[in-house]
Amino acid sequence: MANMFGFILVATALIMGKEVWALEDCAQEQARLRAQVRLLETRVKQQQVKITHLLQEKEVQLLDKGEESSVIHIGGKRQYADCSEVFNDGYKLSGFYKIKPLQSPAEFSVYCDMSDGGGWTVIQRRSDGSENFNRGWNDYENGFGNFVQKRGEYWLGNKNLHLLTTQEDYTLKIDLEDFEKNSRYAQYKNFKVGDEKNFYELNIGEYSGTAGDSLAGNFHPEVKWWASHQRMKFSTWDRDHDNYEGNCAEEDQGGWWFNRSHFVGVLVIRLKKHSMDIQNLVSSVVSRHPLQGLGTYPLQIRSTAAVILMVSLCKSEWVLLQRALHG
């Protein structure tokens, strides 16, 4: 009986030992599998990063060739008020994005230029004459043109400009560059575009830059009364709000905030919350002849909330309103 009892104890011990060994083997196997899963997850993430970089490089190549590129879909539920917010959220690739200013009823596509500090929203671009800018009030109000190609010509629309510039303080910057890469700029604080009731009135603040104060007409005191575009209402060939006895928009074949002078209304404009490529801008305004030899001329704004590196701006994002390219 004692022998039998001893046999049972030994057998039980052996069985329990095997179970313990099995549990240990199972735990080790689980640990090994978990390590493999982590390794695979790391490799997948690395591949995703590589794929993203390749797609971005391909996008840049397409844009450089002037080929069509669709809107960059970010995903998620967040809506961006301007290109500054897109840039600040980590998206550094220039291209078309969807934005929705705070008071806008719907999203719309804009070209965000992520160079030069990032966050520029292009509102107008002229490049090859492919788009007709001699348009009426409704077209300038709602926007028109090619919103697909990098160098496509377009006007973002006065309604959208109003919605953009009333949500924060913006600084307007105009950059001009000729074919020899000579460049100048003009910058205006507190840039705003009024609403429809006020015919999208232009408001600009303090000037700084190297291109001459042509928007405010301060390049010569005797011409300010007719050369300043401050507080001028937008004009088109069918809605004349200038102070000229004729129709500047009709004669210049394009809409602008005309006073009595024939300001170059085909320039590129960039917006930056709370900056123009310009060469011979002043002489152009005075002589009423188009600029000669200009390669690029954009208008842009960016928020005044925080820039220290970009010529006393207050926010490190810019919104490119308009850019014109030739050649």
LOPA-263623 format. One record per residue (C-alpha): x, y, z; residue in one letter. Coordinates in Angstrom, 1 decimal, decimal comma. Example, Ala and Ser with C-alpha at 12.3 -4.5 7.8 and 13.67 -1.06 7.14 Angstrom:
% LOPA-263623
REC|12,3|-4,5|7,8|A
REC|13,7|-1,1|7,1|S
This chain:
% LOPA-263623
REC|0,0|0,0|0,0|M
REC|2,8|2,3|0,9|A
REC|4,6|1,5|-2,4|N
REC|1,4|2,2|-4,3|M
REC|1,0|5,6|-2,5|F
REC|4,6|6,4|-3,3|G
REC|4,1|5,6|-7,0|F
REC|1,1|7,8|-7,1|I
REC|3,1|10,7|-5,6|L
REC|5,9|10,2|-8,1|V
REC|3,5|10,1|-11,0|A
REC|1,7|13,2|-9,8|T
REC|5,0|15,0|-9,4|A
REC|6,0|14,0|-12,9|L
REC|2,7|15,2|-14,4|I
REC|2,8|18,5|-12,5|M
REC|6,4|19,0|-13,6|G
REC|5,5|18,5|-17,2|K
REC|2,6|21,0|-16,9|E
REC|5,0|23,5|-15,3|V
REC|7,5|23,0|-18,1|W
REC|4,6|23,3|-20,7|A
REC|3,5|26,5|-19,1|L
REC|7,0|27,9|-19,1|E
REC|7,4|26,9|-22,8|D
REC|4,1|28,5|-23,6|C
REC|5,2|31,8|-21,8|A
REC|8,5|31,8|-23,7|Q
REC|6,7|31,2|-27,0|E
REC|4,3|34,0|-26,3|Q
REC|7,1|36,3|-25,5|A
REC|8,9|35,3|-28,7|R
REC|5,7|35,9|-30,7|L
REC|5,2|39,3|-29,1|R
REC|8,7|40,3|-30,0|A
REC|8,2|39,2|-33,6|Q
REC|4,9|41,2|-33,7|V
REC|6,7|44,3|-32,4|R
REC|9,5|43,8|-34,9|L
REC|7,0|43,5|-37,8|L
REC|5,0|46,6|-36,6|E
REC|8,3|48,6|-36,6|T
REC|9,1|47,4|-40,1|R
REC|5,6|48,2|-41,3|V
REC|5,9|51,7|-39,9|K
REC|9,3|52,2|-41,5|Q
REC|7,8|51,0|-44,9|Q
REC|4,9|53,4|-44,4|Q
REC|7,4|56,3|-43,9|V
REC|9,3|55,3|-47,0|K
REC|6,1|55,1|-49,0|I
REC|5,0|58,5|-47,8|T
REC|8,4|60,0|-48,7|H
REC|8,3|58,4|-52,2|L
REC|4,8|59,7|-52,8|L
REC|5,9|63,2|-51,7|Q
REC|8,9|63,0|-54,1|E
REC|6,6|61,9|-56,9|K
REC|4,2|64,7|-56,1|E
REC|7,0|67,3|-56,2|V
REC|8,2|65,8|-59,5|Q
REC|4,7|66,1|-61,0|L
REC|4,3|69,7|-59,7|L
REC|7,7|70,6|-61,1|D
REC|6,6|69,4|-64,5|K
REC|3,4|71,3|-64,2|G
REC|1,4|68,2|-64,4|E
REC|-2,0|67,7|-62,8|E
REC|-2,1|66,9|-59,2|S
REC|-5,3|66,4|-57,2|S
REC|-6,0|67,8|-53,8|V
REC|-4,0|66,4|-51,1|I
REC|-6,4|64,6|-48,8|H
REC|-5,2|64,8|-45,2|I
REC|-7,9|62,6|-43,7|G
REC|-9,5|62,9|-40,2|G
REC|-12,2|65,2|-39,1|K
REC|-10,1|68,4|-38,4|R
REC|-10,8|71,4|-40,6|Q
REC|-8,1|74,0|-41,3|Y
REC|-8,9|77,7|-41,4|A
REC|-5,9|78,4|-43,7|D
REC|-2,6|77,0|-44,9|C
REC|-0,9|78,2|-41,8|S
REC|-2,8|75,6|-39,8|E
REC|-2,1|72,9|-42,4|V
REC|1,6|73,7|-42,1|F
REC|1,6|73,8|-38,3|N
REC|-0,1|70,4|-38,3|D
REC|3,0|68,9|-39,9|G
REC|2,2|68,9|-43,6|Y
REC|5,2|70,3|-45,4|K
REC|4,5|69,4|-49,0|L
REC|3,3|72,2|-51,3|S
REC|0,1|71,5|-53,1|G
REC|-3,6|71,9|-53,1|F
REC|-5,4|71,4|-49,8|Y
REC|-8,9|71,9|-48,5|K
REC|-9,4|74,7|-46,0|I
REC|-12,5|76,2|-44,3|K
REC|-12,2|79,7|-42,8|P
REC|-14,1|80,1|-39,6|L
REC|-17,2|81,8|-41,1|Q
REC|-17,1|79,9|-44,4|S
REC|-20,1|77,7|-45,1|P
REC|-18,0|75,1|-47,0|A
REC|-14,5|74,0|-47,7|E
REC|-12,6|75,1|-50,8|F
REC|-9,3|74,2|-52,4|S
REC|-6,3|76,4|-52,2|V
REC|-2,7|76,0|-53,2|Y
REC|-0,5|76,0|-50,1|C
REC|3,1|77,0|-50,7|D
REC|5,1|75,4|-47,9|M
REC|8,4|77,1|-48,9|S
REC|9,7|80,3|-47,4|D
REC|8,6|79,5|-43,9|G
REC|5,6|77,5|-45,0|G
REC|1,8|78,1|-44,8|G
REC|1,3|80,4|-47,9|W
REC|-2,1|80,3|-49,5|T
REC|-2,1|81,3|-53,2|V
REC|-5,1|83,4|-54,0|I
REC|-4,1|84,5|-57,5|Q
REC|-1,5|83,2|-60,0|R
REC|-0,7|84,4|-63,5|R
REC|1,8|82,4|-65,5|S
REC|1,2|81,8|-69,2|D
REC|-1,9|83,7|-70,2|G
REC|-3,9|80,6|-70,4|S
REC|-6,7|82,0|-68,2|E
REC|-8,8|85,0|-69,1|N
REC|-8,7|87,6|-66,3|F
REC|-10,9|90,1|-68,1|N
REC|-13,9|88,9|-66,2|R
REC|-17,0|90,3|-64,6|G
REC|-18,0|90,9|-61,0|W
REC|-19,5|87,5|-60,3|N
REC|-16,4|85,6|-61,4|D
REC|-14,1|87,7|-59,3|Y
REC|-16,5|87,4|-56,4|E
REC|-16,6|83,6|-56,5|N
REC|-13,2|82,8|-57,9|G
REC|-12,2|81,2|-61,2|F
REC|-9,4|79,4|-63,0|G
REC|-7,3|76,3|-62,9|N
REC|-7,1|74,9|-59,3|F
REC|-5,4|71,6|-60,4|V
REC|-2,0|72,4|-61,9|Q
REC|0,9|73,9|-59,9|K
REC|1,2|76,7|-62,4|R
REC|-2,4|77,0|-63,3|G
REC|-3,8|80,5|-63,4|E
REC|-6,6|81,5|-61,1|Y
REC|-8,2|84,0|-58,7|W
REC|-9,3|82,5|-55,3|L
REC|-12,4|84,8|-55,1|G
REC|-13,3|87,9|-53,1|N
REC|-15,7|86,1|-50,9|K
REC|-12,9|83,7|-49,8|N
REC|-10,5|86,6|-49,3|L
REC|-13,0|88,3|-47,0|H
REC|-13,5|85,1|-45,1|L
REC|-9,7|84,5|-44,8|L
REC|-8,7|88,0|-43,7|T
REC|-11,5|88,6|-41,2|T
REC|-10,7|85,6|-38,9|Q
REC|-7,3|87,1|-37,7|E
REC|-4,9|90,0|-38,4|D
REC|-2,9|89,4|-41,5|Y
REC|0,1|90,9|-43,1|T
REC|0,2|91,3|-46,9|L
REC|3,5|90,6|-48,6|K
REC|4,2|91,1|-52,3|I
REC|7,3|89,6|-53,7|D
REC|8,6|90,4|-57,2|L
REC|11,4|88,7|-59,0|E
REC|12,7|89,2|-62,6|D
REC|14,3|86,7|-64,9|F
REC|17,7|87,7|-63,6|E
REC|16,6|86,7|-60,1|K
REC|16,6|90,3|-58,8|N
REC|13,9|90,5|-56,2|S
REC|12,1|93,1|-54,1|R
REC|9,2|93,0|-51,7|Y
REC|6,5|95,2|-50,1|A
REC|4,8|94,3|-46,9|Q
REC|1,7|95,7|-45,3|Y
REC|0,3|95,0|-41,8|K
REC|-3,4|94,6|-41,0|N
REC|-4,5|93,5|-44,5|F
REC|-8,2|93,0|-44,8|K
REC|-10,8|92,6|-47,5|V
REC|-14,3|93,9|-46,7|G
REC|-17,6|92,1|-47,3|D
REC|-20,0|92,2|-50,3|E
REC|-22,0|95,1|-48,9|K
REC|-18,8|97,2|-49,0|N
REC|-17,7|95,9|-52,4|F
REC|-14,8|94,0|-50,9|Y
REC|-13,0|97,2|-49,8|E
REC|-9,2|97,0|-49,4|L
REC|-7,6|97,9|-46,1|N
REC|-3,9|97,9|-45,5|I
REC|-1,7|99,1|-42,6|G
REC|1,9|100,1|-42,1|E
REC|4,3|99,5|-45,0|Y
REC|7,8|98,1|-45,0|S
REC|10,0|96,7|-47,8|G
REC|12,2|97,5|-50,8|T
REC|9,7|97,7|-53,6|A
REC|8,2|101,1|-52,8|G
REC|4,9|101,8|-51,1|D
REC|2,7|101,6|-54,2|S
REC|-0,5|100,2|-52,7|L
REC|-0,7|103,2|-50,3|A
REC|0,6|105,6|-52,9|G
REC|3,3|106,9|-50,5|N
REC|6,1|106,8|-53,0|F
REC|5,5|110,6|-53,6|H
REC|3,2|112,9|-51,6|P
REC|1,8|114,7|-54,6|E
REC|0,3|111,5|-56,1|V
REC|-1,2|109,8|-53,1|K
REC|-4,7|111,2|-53,7|W
REC|-4,9|109,3|-57,0|W
REC|-2,4|106,5|-56,5|A
REC|-3,4|105,1|-53,2|S
REC|-5,5|101,9|-53,2|H
REC|-6,3|102,2|-49,5|Q
REC|-10,0|101,8|-48,8|R
REC|-10,7|101,4|-52,5|M
REC|-13,6|99,1|-53,5|K
REC|-13,0|96,3|-55,9|F
REC|-13,7|97,1|-59,6|S
REC|-14,4|95,0|-62,7|T
REC|-15,4|95,9|-66,2|W
REC|-19,1|95,6|-65,3|D
REC|-18,9|97,1|-61,7|R
REC|-16,8|100,3|-61,7|D
REC|-16,0|101,6|-58,3|H
REC|-12,8|103,5|-59,0|D
REC|-12,3|107,3|-58,9|N
REC|-11,3|107,5|-62,5|Y
REC|-13,5|109,2|-65,1|E
REC|-13,1|106,1|-67,2|G
REC|-13,0|102,4|-66,1|N
REC|-9,6|101,2|-65,0|C
REC|-10,7|97,6|-64,9|A
REC|-12,0|97,7|-68,4|E
REC|-8,9|99,5|-69,7|E
REC|-6,5|97,2|-67,9|D
REC|-8,6|94,1|-68,6|Q
REC|-8,7|92,8|-65,1|G
REC|-10,3|93,3|-61,7|G
REC|-8,5|95,2|-58,9|W
REC|-8,9|97,8|-56,1|W
REC|-8,4|100,7|-58,5|F
REC|-8,3|104,4|-57,6|N
REC|-7,4|106,7|-60,4|R
REC|-4,2|104,9|-61,4|S
REC|-3,6|101,8|-63,4|H
REC|-2,0|99,6|-60,7|F
REC|-0,6|96,3|-61,8|V
REC|-3,6|94,2|-60,8|G
REC|-2,1|91,0|-62,2|V
REC|0,5|90,7|-59,5|L
REC|0,8|87,7|-57,2|V
REC|-0,4|88,1|-53,7|I
REC|0,4|86,2|-50,6|R
REC|-1,4|86,3|-47,3|L
REC|0,1|85,6|-43,9|K
REC|-1,9|85,7|-40,7|K
REC|-1,7|89,1|-38,5|H
REC|3,9|89,7|-47,5|S
REC|4,9|91,1|-53,3|M
REC|8,1|89,8|-55,8|D
REC|8,4|93,3|-57,3|I
REC|10,8|94,9|-59,8|Q
REC|10,1|98,4|-61,2|N
REC|6,7|98,4|-59,6|L
REC|6,7|102,1|-58,8|V
REC|7,6|103,1|-62,4|S
REC|5,0|100,8|-63,7|S
REC|2,3|102,5|-61,6|V
REC|3,4|106,0|-62,6|V
REC|3,9|105,2|-66,3|S
REC|0,8|103,0|-66,6|R
REC|2,8|100,5|-68,6|H
REC|3,1|96,8|-67,7|P
REC|6,2|95,5|-65,9|L
REC|9,0|94,4|-68,2|Q
REC|11,0|91,3|-67,6|G
REC|9,2|90,0|-64,5|L
REC|9,4|86,3|-63,8|G
REC|7,4|86,0|-60,6|T
REC|5,2|88,3|-58,6|Y
REC|3,1|86,9|-55,7|P
REC|0,9|88,5|-53,0|L
REC|0,5|86,7|-49,7|Q
REC|-0,7|87,1|-46,2|I
REC|0,1|85,5|-42,8|R
REC|-1,3|85,9|-39,3|S
REC|0,2|88,4|-37,0|T
REC|0,0|86,1|-34,1|A
REC|3,7|85,0|-33,9|A
REC|6,6|85,5|-36,3|V
REC|9,9|86,7|-35,2|I
REC|12,1|85,3|-38,0|L
REC|10,0|86,7|-41,0|M
REC|10,4|90,4|-40,8|V
REC|8,4|91,3|-37,7|S
REC|5,5|88,9|-38,4|L
REC|3,7|87,4|-35,5|C
REC|3,0|83,9|-36,7|K
REC|5,3|81,5|-38,4|S
REC|2,8|80,6|-41,2|E
REC|2,1|82,5|-44,4|W
REC|-0,9|82,4|-46,7|V
REC|0,0|82,9|-50,3|L
REC|-2,7|84,9|-52,0|L
REC|-1,4|85,4|-55,5|Q
REC|1,6|84,5|-57,5|R
REC|2,3|85,1|-61,2|A
REC|5,0|83,2|-63,1|L
REC|6,3|83,9|-66,6|H
REC|8,4|81,5|-68,7|G
